[in-house]
Amino acid sequence: MEEEVEVLEETEQKELTKFQKLKKMWKDPKQHAFVVLGFWAIFMVVVVVLIKGMTSPMPSSGPSAPITNEDITFENIKGYEFSYVTDNLEINGMAYENKTLFFLNGFRYYINDNIYKIQNGIVSLEELNIPILKINSIMLNELTKDITPIEGTEYKRYIVPLDKFISLFETDTEQDLTLAINFNIVIDVYEKNNTIEKVVLDLSNYVNLKDGTSVTYILTLYLYNINNVSDFGKSYDEMIGVKE
């Protein structure tokens, strides 16, 4: 304890001696200018340190993750909500990969190979003829992936050979596609913020070749909440007894 007191007294004495020397230099006209210059030097160092501290970026807790903004294409779409719209029909629902849930005339339907009608926990097979539901993101990817689009101001236009469309749209067709080689269908893909918003398909040549008519047939597919739809198929497959 006595040693600590002695050390403290010795430190205080040194500080007092320094102060006395500084006071003596301040009064001496010859050394007064050096003291003032020393104070200014210390002041400027403090100012520089403060300015540097205020302008330096805040330290981060770790390396920042790179910001990515991947374009949404047909190839990387897994799930989405949709609206199919023609001149006389509108169907709303959602899709996840090759499974589809949609609503029509107040009833709920689920597609996984077959079409099932779901009503109050009762499941039944339905013979609904709505072929446009086949035109999902998977099929659109197959139709457009090898075609260089024509860049428009609002959309990308894909000119798809009609025989290619029929081969994918009617997988079990026995139709002679020789004549179809001479025709196309047109697919316009509208995007916003790197995300597909809607797809407009001009299927007039397909309908005319199929029915022997001369009409205009436009199908518009609106896509919402892309890749924000969970795999609803698991619960519906369990309900209808689909075995993997």
KOLLOFI-290334 format. One record per residue: z, y, x of N, C-alpha, C in turn. Coordinates in steps of 0.1 Angstrom, whole numbers. Each point is the difference from the previous one (the first is absolute). Example, Ala and Ser with C-alpha at 12.3 -4.5 7.8 and 13.67 -1.06 7.14 Angstrom:
<rs>
R    nw    nv    nu   caw   cav   cau    cw    cv    cu
R    78   -57   132     0    12    -9     0    12     9
R    -7    11    -4     0    11     9     8    11    -8
</rs>
This chain:
<rs>
R    nw    nv    nu   caw   cav   cau    cw    cv    cu
R     0   -12     8     0    12    -8     0    13     9
R     9     0    10     0    11     9   -13     2     7
R    -7   -11     4   -13     1     6   -10     7    -9
R     0    -4   -13    -9     6    -9     3    15    -2
R    12     4     0     4    14    -1    -5     8    12
R     2    -6    12    -4     6    13   -15     2     0
R    -8   -10    -5   -15     1    -1    -4    11    -9
R     7     1   -12    -3    10   -10     3    14     6
R    11     1     7     4    13     5   -10     4    11
R    -5   -10     8    -9     3    11   -14     4    -6
R    -4    -6   -11   -13     4    -7     1    14    -5
R    12     3    -7     1    13    -6     0    11    11
R     6    -3    12     0     9    11   -14     3     5
R    -8   -11     1   -14     1     5    -7     9   -10
R     1    -2   -13    -7     8   -10     4    14     1
R    13     3     2     6    13     1    -6     7    13
R    -1    -7    11    -6     5    12   -14     4    -2
R    -8    -9    -7   -14     3    -3    -1    13    -8
R     8     1   -10     0    12    -9     3    13     8
R    10    -1     9     4    11     8   -12     4     9
R    -7    -9     6   -11     3     9   -11     6    -8
R    -3    -5   -13   -10     6    -8     3    14    -4
R    13     2    -3     5    14    -4    -2     9    12
R     3    -5    12    -1     9    12   -15     3     3
R    -9   -10    -2   -14     3     2    -6    10   -11
R     5    -1   -12    -4     9   -11     3    14     4
R    12     3     6     4    13     4    -7     5    12
R    -5    -9     8    -7     4    13   -14     5    -4
R    -4    12     2   -13     5    -3   -11    -8     7
R     2    -5    12   -10    -8     7    -3   -13    -6
R    11    -7    -6    -1   -13    -5    -2     0   -15
R     2    11    -7    -1     1   -14   -13    -4    -5
R   -11     4     6   -14    -3    -4    -2   -16     1
R     6    -6    10    -2   -15     1     7    -7   -12
R    12     5    -4     7    -6   -11    -8     1   -13
R    -5    13    -2    -8     2   -12   -13    -9     0
R    -6    -1    11   -12    -9     1     3   -14    -3
R    12    -5     5     4   -14    -2     3    -2   -15
R     6    10    -7     2    -2   -15   -13    -1    -7
R   -10     9     4   -13     0    -7    -7   -14     3
R     1    -5    11    -6   -13     3     6   -11    -8
R    13     0    -2     7   -10    -8    -5     2   -15
R     0    12    -5    -4     3   -13   -14    -5    -3
R   -10     3     9   -13    -5    -2    -2   -15     0
R     8    -7     8     0   -15     0     5    -5   -14
R    10     6    -5     5    -4   -13   -10     2   -11
R    -7    12     0   -10     3   -10   -11   -10     1
R    -5    -3    12   -11   -10     1     4   -13    -5
R    12    -5     3     5   -13    -5     0     0   -15
R     5    11    -6     1     0   -15   -13     0    -7
R   -10     8     6   -13     0    -6    -7   -13     1
R     1    -7    11    -6   -13     2     6   -10    -9
R    13     1    -3     7    -9    -9    -5     2   -14
R    -3    12    -4    -4     3   -14   -14    -4    -2
R    -9     0    10   -14    -3    -2    -3   -14     3
R     9    -8     6    -3   -14     3     1    -8   -13
R    -9   -10    -1     0    -9   -12    13    -8    -1
R     4    -2   -12    12    -9    -2    -2   -14     5
R     9    -6     7    -2   -13     5     0   -10   -12
R    -9   -10     1    -1   -10   -10     8   -12     3
R     3    -7   -10     9   -12     1    -8   -12     6
R   -13     1     1    -8   -11     5   -14     4     0
R    -9    -9     5   -14     3    -1    -5     1   -14
R    -8    10    -3    -6     2   -13   -11   -10    -3
R     0    -5   -12   -11   -10    -4   -13     7    -2
R   -11    -6     5   -13     7    -2    -3     1   -15
R    -6    11    -4    -3     2   -14   -14    -6    -3
R    -1    -9    -9   -13    -6    -3    -4     3   -14
R   -12     1    -3    -5     2   -13   -13    -8    -2
R     3   -13    -2   -11   -10    -2    -7     2   -12
R   -14     0     1    -8     1   -12     2   -12    -9
R     0     3   -13     1   -11   -10   -14    -5    -3
R    -3   -12     4   -14    -6    -3     2   -12    -9
R   -11    -5    -5     1   -12    -9     6   -12     8
R    -2     0    13     4   -11     8    16     0     1
R     6    11     1    15     0     2     8     3   -13
R    -7    -1   -11     7     2   -13     6   -14    -4
R    13     0    -3     6   -12    -5     4     1   -15
R     6    11    -4     4     2   -14    -3    14    -5
R    -3     1   -13    -3    13    -5     1     0   -16
R     1    11    -6    -2     1   -14   -14     5    -3
R    -5    -3   -12   -14     3    -2    -3     4   -15
R   -12     6    -1    -6     2   -14   -15    -3     2
R    -4   -10    -8   -15    -2    -1    -5     8   -12
R   -10     8     1    -5     8   -10   -15    -1    -1
R    -5    -4   -13   -14     0    -3    -2     9   -12
R   -12     1    -5    -3     8   -12     9    -4   -12
R     3   -13    -1     7    -5   -12    12    -8     3
R     5     0    12    12    -8     3     8     7    11
R    13    -2    -1    10     4    11    11   -10     1
R     1    -5    12    11   -10     3     9     5    11
R    13    -1    -3    10     5    10     8   -12     5
R     4     1    12     9   -11     5     3     2    15
R     2   -11     7     3     0    14    -5   -13     6
R    -3     1    13    -5   -11     8     8    -2    13
R     2   -12     4     5    -3    13    -7   -12     6
R    -8     3    10   -10    -9     6    -9    -6   -11
R     0   -13    -3    -9    -5   -10     6    -2   -13
R    12     6    -3     7    -2   -12     0    13    -8
R    -1    -1   -13    -2    12    -8     9    -1   -13
R     6    12    -3     8     1   -12    -6    12    -8
R    -4    -2   -12    -6    11    -8     5     0   -14
R    -3    11    -7     4     2   -14   -12     3    -8
R    -1    -7   -12   -12     2    -8     5    -2   -15
R    -3    10    -8     3    -1   -15    15    -3    -2
R     8     5     8    15    -2    -2     5   -13     6
R    -8    -8     6     5   -12     6    -1     0    15
R     8    -8     6     0    -1    15    -7   -13     5
R    -8     1    10    -7   -11     5     1    -1    15
R     0   -12     5     2    -3    14   -11    -9     5
R    -7     4    11   -11    -8     5     4    -6    14
R    -1   -13     1     1    -7    12    -9   -13    -2
R   -13     2     4   -11   -10    -3    -2     0   -15
R     9    -3    -9    -1     0   -14     6    13    -6
R    -3     3   -12     6    12    -7    11    -5    -9
R    12     5     1    11    -4    -8     5    12    -8
R     3    -3   -13     6    10    -9    15    -2     0
R     7    11     3    15     0     1     5     8   -11
R     8    -7    -9     6     6   -12    13    -5    -3
R    11     8     2    14    -4    -3     3   -13     7
R    -4    -1    13     4   -12     7    -9   -12    -2
R    -9     2   -10   -10   -11    -3   -13     2     7
R    -4   -11     7   -12     1     8   -11    -8    -6
R   -12     5    -2   -11    -8    -5   -13     4     8
R    -9    -9     1   -13     3     6    -9     7   -10
R    -7    10     5    -9     8    -8   -14    -1     5
R   -10     1    -9   -14     0     4    -5    14    -2
R     4     9     9    -5    13     0   -12     2     9
R   -10     6    -5   -12     2     8    -1    14     5
R     8     3    10     0    14     6    -4    -2    15
R   -13    -2     3    -4    -2    14     2    11     9
R     1    13    -5     2    11     9    13    -1     8
R    10    -8    -5    12    -1     7    -1    -8    13
R   -12    -6     2    -2    -7    13    -3    10    11
R    -4    12    -4    -3    10    10    13     7     5
R     6    -7     9    13     5     6    -2     5    14
R    11     4     7    -2     5    14    -5   -11     9
R     3   -13    -3    -5   -10     9   -15    -2    -1
R    -5     0   -12   -15    -1    -2    -7    13     5
R     6    12    -2    -6    12     5    -1     0    15
R    10    -6     6    -1     0    15   -11    -9     4
R    -2   -11    -6   -11    -9     3   -14     6    -3
R    -1     8   -10   -12     7    -4    -4    10    10
R    10     8     6    -3    12     8     2    -2    15
R     6   -10     4     5    -1    14   -12     0    10
R   -11    -5    -3   -11     0     9   -11    10    -2
R     3    10    -8    -9    10    -4     4    14     5
R    -9     7     6     3    14     5    -1     9   -12
R    10     7    -3    -1     9   -12    -8    13     2
R    -5     5   -10    -6    14     0    12     9    -3
R     2     9    10    11    10    -2    -4    11    -9
R     7     1   -11    -2    12    -9    12    10     2
R    -1    11    -8    10    10     2    13    -5    -7
R    -1    -8   -10    12    -4    -7     3   -15     0
R   -10    -8     5     1   -15     0    -8    -6    11
R     2   -13     2    -8    -8     8    -8    -9    -9
R   -13    -1     2    -9    -8    -9    -5   -12     7
R     3   -12    -6    -5   -13     5   -11    -5    -9
R   -11    -3     7   -11    -6    -8     0   -15     3
R     4    -7   -10     3   -15     1   -12    -8    -6
R    -6    -9     7   -10    -9    -5     5    -7   -13
R    -8     0   -10     5    -6   -13     2   -15     2
R    -7    -7     8     2   -15     2    14    -2     6
R     4     9     9    13    -2     6    11     2   -10
R    -2    10    -9    10     3   -10     1   -12   -10
R   -11    -6    -4     0   -11    -9     7   -12     6
R    -3    -2    13     6   -12     7    15     1     0
R     6    12     1    14     1     0     6     2   -14
R    -8     6    -9     5     2   -14    -1   -12    -8
R   -10    -8     2    -2   -13    -8     0   -11    10
R    12    -5     4     1   -10    11    -7   -13    -4
R    -1    -3   -12    -5   -13    -5   -14     2    -6
R    -7    11     4   -13     3    -7   -10   -10     6
R    -9    -4    -9   -12    -7     3   -13     8    -1
R     2    13    -2   -11     9    -2    -9     1    12
R   -13     1    -2    -9     3    11     1    14     4
R     4     2    12     3    14     5   -12     6     7
R   -12    -6    -1   -12     5     7    -3    14    -5
R     0     2   -13    -3    13    -6    11    10     4
R    13    -4     1    11     9     3    -1     6    14
R    -8    -6     9    -1     5    13    -7    14     0
R    -7     3   -10    -7    13    -1     8    11    -6
R    13    -3    -4     8    11    -6    13     1     7
R     7    11    -4    13     3     6    10     4   -11
R    13     0     4    10     7    -8     5    11    10
R     6    10    -6     5    12     8    15     1    -2
R     7     1    11    15     1     0     3    13     7
R     6     9    -8     5    13     6    15    -1     1
R     5     3    12    15    -1     3     5    14     2
R     9     4    -8     6    14     1    14    -2     7
R     2     9    10    12     0     7     7    13     1
R    13     0     1     8    12     2    12    -3     9
R     1     8    11    11    -2     9     0   -14     6
R   -12    -5     4    -2   -13     6     3   -11   -10
R     1     2   -13     3   -10    -9   -11    -1   -11
R    -3   -12    -4   -10    -2   -10     6     4   -14
R    -7     9    -7     5     4   -13    -8    -7   -12
R   -13    -1     2    -8    -6   -11   -13    -6     6
R    -5    -9    -7   -13    -7     4    -9     0   -13
R   -12     6     2    -9     0   -11   -12    -9     3
R    -2   -10    -8   -10   -10     2   -11     2   -11
R   -12     1     5   -12     1    -9    -5   -15     0
R     3    -7   -11    -4   -14    -1   -12    -1   -10
R    -8    10    -1   -11     0   -10   -10   -11     3
R    -4    -1    13   -10   -10     4     5   -14    -3
R    13    -2     2     5   -14    -3     0    -3   -15
R     4    10    -8     0    -2   -15   -14    -2    -5
R    -9     8     5   -14    -1    -4    -7   -13     3
R     3    -5    13    -6   -12     4     7   -12    -8
R    12     2    -3     8   -11    -6    -5    -1   -15
R    -1    11    -7    -2     0   -14   -15     4    -4
R    -8     3    10   -13     4    -3    -1    13    -8
R     9     9     3     1    13    -7    -3    11     9
R     0    12    -5    -1    12     9    11    10    -4
R    11    -2     6    12     9    -4     6     5    13
R     9    10    -2     8     4    11    14    -5    -1
R     5    -6    10    14    -6    -1     8     5    12
R    10     8    -3     8     6    11    14    -5    -2
R     6    -5    11    14    -5     0     8     9    10
R    11     6    -5     8     8     9    14    -7     1
R     4    -2    13    12    -7     3     9    11     7
R    11     3    -7    10     9     6    11    -8     6
R     4     4    12    11    -7     8    12    10     2
R    12    -6    -3    12     8     1    10    -8     9
R    10     8     6    11    -6     7    -5   -12     9
R   -10     3     8    -5   -11     8    10    -4    10
R     2   -13     2    10    -7     9    14     4    -4
R     3     5   -12    13     2    -4     4    -9   -12
R    -8   -10    -2     2   -10   -10     5   -13     6
R    11    -5    -5     6   -12     6    -7   -13    -6
R     3   -11     6    -7   -13    -4     6    -5   -13
R    -5     5   -12     5    -4   -13    -4   -14    -3
R   -10    -6     7    -5   -13    -3    10   -11     1
R    10     2     9    10   -11     2     7    -4   -12
R     5    10    -7     8    -2   -13    -9    -6   -11
R   -13     6     0    -9    -5   -11    -4   -15     3
R    -3    -3    13    -4   -13     3    11   -10    -4
R    13     4     3    11    -9    -4     1    -1   -15
R    -3    10    -7     0     0   -15   -10   -10    -6
R   -12     0     6   -11    -8    -6     0   -14     8
R     8    -2     9     1   -13     7   -11    -3    10
R    -5    11     6   -10    -2    11     7    -5    12
R    -5   -11     6     6    -6    12    -9     4    12
R     7     4    11    -7     3    12    -4   -13     7
</rs>
